[in-house]
Amino acid sequence: MTSLHETGVTVRAPAKINLHLGVGPVRPDGFHPLATAYQAISLFSTVTATPADDWAVTCTGQVGIDTAGVPLDDTNLALRAAKLLAREHGVDQPVALHLDKGIPVAGGLAGGSADGAAALLACSLLWDLSLPPARLLELAGELGSDVPFGLVGGSASGHGRGELVEPLEDHGRYDWVVLTFDTGMSTPAVYADFDVLHEGVEVPDPEIPPALVAALRAGDARALADAVGNDLQPASLRLRPQLAEPLRAGLDASAYAALVSGSGPTCLFLCGDPDHAASVAAALSPYGRALVCHGPVPGATVL
């Protein structure tokens, strides 16, 4: 029904961090309403979609990335994205997807969601579907809360489950140290512990702090440092108390701010410039893998 690019299409998508993660009271469907400020940072994975006789997914990792936990069956988010797109638009041509992961796995950096976003864009181009961005965002929202942001990138607000994404005005460059660990954390377990911590407490509806929006608009890293936050951090620290030590160490090493990324365990340290970030990363290297990166960067991009 459509023409195909025989050589395939490769799309790169970024990791995300939460500058602010506000979590509301649990809903009847088990989800929590969120108000979050996302930022895309310069850690990337790529997805290459190629016409094939049958659906398939393969995966490699860039230096230091352990891909042992990446599923290669129908639970893989990139493959789910491709099949969803095919079903919705009547495409009967399978694809082989190859993932080259530069985003740590199970670290709260939305690496799987980046794969899903990249696969949506790659397959829509491979199949010449000419989909408007709004339609891709709708499909992304069906796949998962963080997938739409993988398409949008930059700095953005997220509401609902995080899937309702709007760009935020941002005139800055922010240098980060991203501290990753060999063992991931269960997002459902962190949310469950959040609920335990808030039993009998009225949880307000979440909102993004106006001071954070103003800091991004001004491009002011110091002001941003004062405004970042994560409502899940107490639960993450309760489930993994050893995260407290590197958070303190980063601040002792002069990071402007230190916080857990999303549900963890990855920790984020805001710095003033690339040299400052390199210095903080050196101080944090005994605790895990300290990566120096920056944001904001664009969302899913064709290579």
Phi, psi and omega per residue, in radians:
M1 nan -0.386 -3.104
T2 -2.371 2.789 3.051
S3 -1.410 2.730 -3.075
L4 -2.184 2.559 2.993
H5 -1.481 1.880 -2.993
E6 -1.112 -0.508 -3.085
T7 -1.484 -0.116 3.121
G8 1.621 2.979 -3.138
V9 -2.261 2.312 3.113
T10 -1.992 2.284 -3.132
V11 -2.231 2.384 3.094
R12 -1.822 2.392 3.105
A13 -2.342 2.584 -3.021
P14 -1.628 2.828 2.905
A15 -1.218 2.762 3.035
K16 -2.135 2.597 2.928
I17 -2.134 2.777 3.054
N18 -1.803 1.943 3.036
L19 -1.196 -0.618 3.033
H20 -2.481 2.377 3.050
L21 -2.265 1.780 3.077
G22 -1.714 2.251 -3.043
V23 -2.056 2.211 3.132
G24 -1.647 -3.062 -3.119
P25 -1.187 2.548 -3.100
V26 -1.055 2.420 -3.118
R27 -1.604 2.919 3.108
P28 -1.004 -0.499 3.139
D29 -1.441 0.056 3.095
G30 1.597 -0.198 3.097
F31 -1.517 2.773 3.053
H32 -1.887 2.334 3.008
P33 -1.157 2.412 -3.080
L34 -2.101 2.622 2.885
A35 -2.298 1.891 -3.015
T36 -2.287 2.631 2.985
A37 -1.928 1.999 3.142
Y38 -1.606 2.663 2.865
Q39 -2.436 2.342 3.057
A40 -1.495 2.326 -3.074
I41 -2.115 2.907 -2.942
S42 -1.434 0.845 2.866
L43 -2.041 2.251 -2.960
F44 -2.302 2.596 2.877
S45 -2.097 2.697 3.080
T46 -2.106 2.613 3.051
V47 -2.200 2.211 3.049
T48 -1.941 2.161 3.122
A49 -1.882 2.204 -3.085
T50 -2.286 2.415 3.063
P51 -0.976 2.459 -3.068
A52 -2.593 2.920 3.099
D53 -1.348 -0.426 -3.134
D54 -2.598 2.789 3.124
W55 -1.180 2.392 3.121
A56 -2.757 2.703 3.050
V57 -2.442 2.322 3.055
T58 -2.188 2.857 -3.021
C59 -2.607 2.389 2.944
T60 -2.226 2.829 3.110
G61 -2.092 2.462 3.011
Q62 -1.234 3.033 -3.011
V63 -0.936 2.198 3.080
G64 1.501 -0.028 -3.109
I65 -1.741 2.079 3.119
D66 -1.546 2.034 -3.108
T67 -1.791 0.208 -3.076
A68 -1.028 -0.530 -3.093
G69 -1.559 0.070 -3.110
V70 -1.435 2.101 3.133
P71 -1.256 2.543 3.129
L72 -2.042 0.415 3.132
D73 -2.038 -2.807 -3.063
D74 -1.223 -0.096 3.049
T75 -1.484 -0.159 3.121
N76 -1.163 2.272 -3.006
L77 -1.165 -0.603 3.098
A78 -1.140 -0.750 3.116
L79 -1.173 -0.690 3.068
R80 -1.046 -0.712 3.141
A81 -1.090 -0.810 -3.127
A82 -1.079 -0.778 -3.107
K83 -1.204 -0.637 3.079
L84 -1.077 -0.806 3.139
L85 -1.075 -0.746 3.133
A86 -1.099 -0.778 3.125
R87 -1.080 -0.801 -3.043
E88 -1.167 -0.454 -3.020
H89 -2.135 0.321 2.982
G90 1.126 0.580 3.121
V91 -1.588 2.267 3.137
D92 -1.963 0.317 3.120
Q93 -1.758 1.920 3.080
P94 -1.120 2.820 3.057
V95 -2.285 2.666 2.910
A96 -1.748 2.253 3.130
L97 -1.888 2.304 2.986
H98 -2.031 2.170 3.119
L99 -1.776 2.266 2.996
D100 -2.060 1.827 -2.902
K101 -1.626 2.129 3.009
G102 -1.974 0.090 3.109
I103 -1.873 2.188 3.138
P104 -0.922 2.486 -3.065
V105 -1.486 2.412 3.056
A106 1.004 0.692 -3.111
G107 -2.018 0.162 -3.111
G108 1.385 0.310 -3.114
L109 -1.901 0.158 3.055
A110 1.073 0.658 3.112
G111 -1.100 -0.722 3.092
G112 -1.138 -0.669 3.107
S113 -1.161 -0.648 3.056
A114 -1.068 -0.720 3.080
D115 -1.050 -0.762 3.141
G116 -1.087 -0.765 3.130
A117 -1.116 -0.772 -3.133
A118 -1.106 -0.700 -3.137
A119 -1.153 -0.692 3.092
L120 -1.023 -0.860 -3.110
L121 -1.160 -0.771 -3.107
A122 -1.071 -0.797 -3.087
C123 -1.259 -0.600 3.107
S124 -1.096 -0.603 3.093
L125 -1.362 -0.715 3.134
L126 -0.997 -0.705 -3.100
W127 -1.622 0.118 3.112
D128 0.904 0.837 -3.070
L129 -1.432 -0.314 3.116
S130 0.912 0.803 -3.106
L131 -1.409 2.410 3.029
P132 -1.198 2.648 -3.138
P133 -0.925 -0.633 -3.111
A134 -1.090 -0.631 3.135
R135 -1.220 -0.716 3.078
L136 -1.054 -0.687 3.136
L137 -1.137 -0.671 3.096
E138 -1.060 -0.833 3.136
L139 -1.112 -0.681 3.113
A140 -1.057 -0.712 3.137
G141 -1.130 -0.509 3.074
E142 -1.217 -0.481 -3.077
L143 -1.410 -0.615 -3.097
G144 3.021 2.805 -3.010
S145 -1.093 -0.624 -3.040
D146 -1.657 -0.099 -3.050
V147 -1.177 -0.738 3.131
P148 -1.006 -0.681 -3.139
F149 -1.126 -0.524 3.079
G150 -1.042 -0.493 3.066
L151 -1.395 -0.667 -2.999
V152 -1.392 -0.844 -3.117
G153 1.119 -2.815 -3.104
G154 1.152 -2.451 2.959
S155 -2.046 2.423 -3.015
A156 -2.711 2.718 2.989
S157 -1.593 2.622 3.066
G158 -2.310 2.305 3.109
H159 -2.277 -3.089 -2.993
G160 1.216 -2.154 2.990
R161 -1.554 0.145 -3.050
G162 1.853 -0.103 -3.016
E163 -1.509 -0.228 3.140
L164 -1.610 1.700 -2.887
V165 -1.902 2.341 3.052
E166 -2.335 2.313 3.113
P167 -1.033 2.526 3.019
L168 -1.865 2.425 3.092
E169 -1.128 2.207 -3.043
D170 -2.527 2.110 -3.098
H171 -1.995 0.363 -3.070
G172 -2.046 2.953 2.874
R173 -2.123 2.331 -3.050
Y174 -2.186 2.246 -3.114
D175 -1.731 2.243 -3.022
W176 -2.155 2.599 2.801
V177 -1.883 2.216 3.126
V178 -1.914 1.992 -3.103
L179 -1.744 1.998 -3.101
T180 -1.943 2.798 -3.054
F181 -2.270 2.820 -3.087
D182 -1.252 -0.446 -3.056
T183 -1.972 2.212 3.139
G184 -1.400 -3.089 3.069
M185 -2.238 2.649 3.119
S186 -1.444 2.047 3.094
T187 -1.040 -0.804 3.097
P188 -1.013 -0.648 3.136
A189 -1.149 -0.666 3.130
V190 -1.163 -0.770 3.100
Y191 -1.109 -0.675 3.109
A192 -1.086 -0.686 3.115
D193 -1.243 -0.594 3.011
F194 -0.972 -0.767 3.136
D195 -1.128 -0.699 3.099
V196 -1.073 -0.772 -3.131
L197 -1.121 -0.415 -3.071
H198 -1.915 0.291 3.063
E199 -1.067 2.274 3.125
G200 1.336 0.061 -3.142
V201 -1.968 2.340 3.085
E202 -1.324 2.021 -3.139
V203 -1.560 2.126 -3.107
P204 -1.276 2.816 3.017
D205 -1.132 2.381 -3.040
P206 -1.364 2.679 3.038
E207 -2.581 2.700 3.081
I208 -1.422 2.241 -3.083
P209 -1.050 2.265 3.081
P210 -0.963 -0.561 3.140
A211 -1.117 -0.574 3.118
L212 -1.225 -0.761 3.116
V213 -1.053 -0.730 3.134
A214 -1.157 -0.666 -3.140
A215 -1.122 -0.733 3.100
L216 -1.131 -0.746 -3.127
R217 -1.073 -0.631 -3.141
A218 -1.466 -0.223 -3.070
G219 1.150 0.630 -2.993
D220 -1.854 1.825 -3.085
A221 -1.159 -0.653 3.130
R222 -1.113 -0.781 3.118
A223 -1.153 -0.645 3.093
L224 -1.080 -0.709 -3.131
A225 -1.014 -0.623 -3.139
D226 -1.307 -0.270 -3.005
A227 -1.885 -0.229 -3.100
V228 -1.209 2.736 3.124
G229 -3.067 2.902 -3.067
N230 -2.646 1.907 -3.129
D231 -1.151 -0.336 3.123
L232 -1.487 -0.177 -3.020
Q233 -1.042 -0.753 3.105
P234 -1.010 -0.679 3.116
A235 -1.196 -0.728 3.125
S236 -1.076 -0.717 -3.131
L237 -1.237 -0.535 3.096
R238 -1.201 -0.655 -3.137
L239 -1.382 -0.481 3.102
R240 -2.409 1.397 -3.048
P241 -1.049 -0.434 -3.087
Q242 -1.175 -0.191 3.070
L243 -1.192 -0.374 -3.103
A244 -1.089 -0.597 -3.062
E245 -1.166 -0.870 3.093
P246 -1.146 -0.546 3.078
L247 -1.070 -0.755 3.086
R248 -1.149 -0.724 -3.087
A249 -1.109 -0.651 3.114
G250 -1.118 -0.728 3.090
L251 -1.175 -0.685 3.090
D252 -1.092 -0.490 3.137
A253 -1.519 0.162 3.004
S254 1.505 0.265 2.980
A255 -1.021 2.521 3.140
Y256 -1.184 -0.600 -3.118
A257 -2.691 2.706 3.106
A258 -2.449 2.297 3.111
L259 -2.741 2.783 3.043
V260 -1.335 2.441 3.113
S261 -1.509 2.067 3.097
G262 0.973 -2.244 3.134
S263 -1.521 0.027 3.083
G264 1.502 -3.132 0.091
P265 -1.553 -0.115 -3.107
T266 -0.939 2.426 3.113
C267 -2.003 2.560 -3.063
L268 -2.063 2.469 -3.130
F269 -2.353 2.033 -3.127
L270 -1.503 2.312 -3.073
C271 -2.213 3.048 -3.013
G272 -1.563 -0.503 -3.126
D273 -2.875 3.044 -3.078
P274 -1.054 -0.658 3.128
D275 -1.156 -0.728 3.086
H276 -1.056 -0.757 3.128
A277 -1.097 -0.689 3.126
A278 -1.106 -0.663 3.119
S279 -1.158 -0.768 3.120
V280 -1.138 -0.706 3.127
A281 -1.065 -0.681 3.130
A282 -1.097 -0.691 3.134
A283 -1.188 -0.494 -3.078
L284 -1.600 -0.151 -3.037
S285 -1.023 -0.493 3.083
P286 -1.144 -0.299 -3.006
Y287 -1.663 -0.372 -3.066
G288 3.060 -2.773 3.114
R289 -1.639 1.967 -3.073
A290 -1.730 1.974 -3.085
L291 -1.855 2.315 3.086
V292 -1.671 2.215 3.134
C293 -2.632 -3.111 -3.108
H294 -2.540 2.873 3.062
G295 -2.650 2.961 -0.038
P296 -1.433 2.721 3.051
V297 -2.232 2.842 -3.109
P298 -1.147 2.821 3.033
G299 -1.332 -2.778 -3.047
A300 -0.898 2.255 -3.003
T301 -2.356 2.349 3.095
V302 -1.296 2.309 3.114
L303 -1.701 nan nan
